[in-house]
């Protein structure tokens, strides 16, 4: 067993706010053994930076777009925990996400890729690993205020989500003109709404002492998330958003990463099921509170 006393399993820890948050967690919580789930090349590139903060970092090669890969990665974590090669599991952080320029790209299992990575993979990982969490524990799922889909939260750059049930949303071509950039953006906002639904349903089912929250970093410059989301949005994120860094509206990846680390470490107080906006618990969109929709999403995911 490592000299660390707690394990944190994290996706999306190889770039942007995830990498910054992972480094911050390791620096501020030296008792943490961080296990990152990432595709081999990106994980290998991130390891040296993470190990500058702590020697207690492990990498498990994982393709979040594939059910078998997610299951295999979770099984490896289980084996390490059961063998005593990792300290008790105290946190799962689902920070990875994709944002594409269309709604037609498929995962290896034939699902629409945005939904597969942003919703299905999150549920599969939690389903497999949640029995290993030891109280007190916190699960964090990164979402986005783009799920509001209004001018105030997106500046008109993102369309409103369109929830049509997971049977439809999981299929390529679920939105009008699916080959268009706007459909890809709608797939993204809808998947982030789905992430909040998922957090609400998991909060009803997890035992006392194991909390789950959704985390919204809001506008962050230089994350690379929009690299596959179309030229116009890439231009906005690269040239327009940084103009607002001197205001409270936009964070750098380092600042946003520190805020995400606060949430992971439990330093941002919030009840289970809460939506954390940067540094405080807040209300998510009115549409995001729908117990029947959340139950139906859960039931569908349990059959995946």
Secondary structure, DSSP 8 states (H G I E B T S, - for coil): --S-SEEEEEES-SSHHHHHHHHHHHHH-TTEEEEEEE-HHHHHHHHHHHHHH-S-EEEEE--TT-HHHHHHHHHHHHHHHHTTSS--EEEEEE-----BS-S--B-TTSSBHHHIIIIIHHHHHHHHHGGGEEEEEEEEEEE-GGGG-SHHHHTTSS-------HHHHTSTT-STTTTSHHHHHHHHHHHHHHHHHHHHHHHHHS-TTEEEEEEE--SBTT--GGGBS-HHHHHIIIIIGGGGTTSTT-B-HHHHHHHHHHHHTT-S---TT-EEETTEEE---GGG--HHHHHHHHHHHHT-
